[in-house]
Amino acid sequence: MLLQKKKEIETLLANHRVEIETGKLRVFLIDECHLMWGDAIGYVWGKTDQEITVPVVNE
């Protein structure tokens, strides 16, 4: 299973190699991750009863 996943990632990167090398596509992280509700909460300081948004700019 692990070798199959590695091959899948290698193929994905190879298929987008030109875009990656020219800077049109950025690869930050490729990982298989299973999150449960609440796993990604708590990384920003603020009041718990108010939603905090973090703007992400896709340049």
Wavefront OBJ file of the C-alpha trace (Angstrom):
o trace
v 0.000 0.000 0.000
v 2.797 2.418 0.905
v 4.662 1.814 -2.362
v 1.431 2.291 -4.294
v 0.824 5.643 -2.557
v 4.429 6.723 -3.221
v 4.020 5.900 -6.917
v 0.727 7.834 -7.012
v 2.418 10.930 -5.555
v 5.401 10.605 -7.924
v 3.031 10.399 -10.898
v 1.031 13.406 -9.714
v 4.191 15.503 -9.361
v 5.567 14.311 -12.707
v 2.315 15.221 -14.469
v 2.567 18.785 -13.132
v 6.351 19.181 -13.364
v 6.304 22.077 -15.853
v 3.827 24.092 -13.792
v 5.808 23.431 -10.608
v 9.148 24.405 -12.154
v 7.763 27.584 -13.731
v 6.134 28.658 -10.476
v 2.568 28.404 -11.755
v 1.841 25.647 -9.248
v 3.193 25.362 -5.724
v 3.299 22.131 -3.807
v 3.323 22.792 -0.093
v 2.650 19.325 1.215
v 1.334 16.080 -0.120
v 0.201 13.773 2.624
v -2.673 11.502 3.408
v -4.173 12.683 6.636
v -7.385 11.855 8.385
v -8.601 14.630 10.655
v -11.458 14.478 13.063
v -13.637 17.493 13.880
v -11.692 19.732 16.237
v -8.222 18.507 15.251
v -7.390 21.766 13.475
v -8.960 24.095 16.014
v -6.990 26.144 18.499
v -4.028 27.355 16.471
v -5.072 31.023 16.602
v -5.381 33.146 19.721
v -8.751 34.733 20.161
v -12.084 34.565 21.890
v -13.628 31.127 21.678
v -17.089 32.489 20.918
v -15.909 34.405 17.830
v -14.811 32.972 14.509
v -11.346 34.014 13.388
v -10.536 33.912 9.694
v -7.046 33.747 8.271
v -6.833 35.095 4.724
v -4.860 32.965 2.275
v -3.674 34.579 -0.935
v -3.196 32.367 -3.979
v -0.615 34.250 -6.010
l 1 2 3 4 5 6 7 8 9 10 11 12 13 14 15 16 17 18 19 20 21 22 23 24 25 26 27 28 29 30 31 32 33 34 35 36 37 38 39 40 41 42 43 44 45 46 47 48 49 50 51 52 53 54 55 56 57 58 59
